[in-house]
Amino acid sequence: MCLMFNVYSTWEGKSLHLEDLYVEIDYRQRGIGKAFFSTTYQIAIDTNCARLNFNVLDWNTVALDFYKSKGAIDLTEKEGWHGLRVTRDEMINQLNKNK
């Protein structure tokens, strides 16, 4: 399964975000992940995207190594970026605080 969508970068313009890439365990080591990435790269290039963004959990070293082997850079290591999230419940909580 490969799920992606268009996003926009303030600095670079049109980009693609890879939300999920998953290959069932029984089908790993068969080139499926590589094919997903090649197809994703081609879609990004064909639609004039400046970059592909995605996240990986720090404990998922197999995925992290795979992504790095496909040219990905770890922005936390290289540029100090951290992925942040505010949940729906917290947004509501924050809005209620400001009333």
Stockholm file with secondary structure:
# STOCKHOLM 1.0

chainA/1-99         MCLMFNVYSTWEGKSLHLEDLYVEIDYRQRGIGKAFFSTTYQIAIDTNCARLNFNVLDWNTVALDFYKSKGAIDLTEKEGWHGLRVTRDEMINQLNKNK
#=GR chainA/1-99 SS CEEEEEEEETTTEEEEEEEEECCCGGGTTSSHHHHHHHHHHHHHHHTTCSCEECCCCTTCHHHHHHHHHTTCCCHHHHTCCCCCCCCHHHHHHHHHHTC
#=GC SS_cons        CEEEEEEEETTTEEEEEEEEECCCGGGTTSSHHHHHHHHHHHHHHHTTCSCEECCCCTTCHHHHHHHHHTTCCCHHHHTCCCCCCCCHHHHHHHHHHTC
//
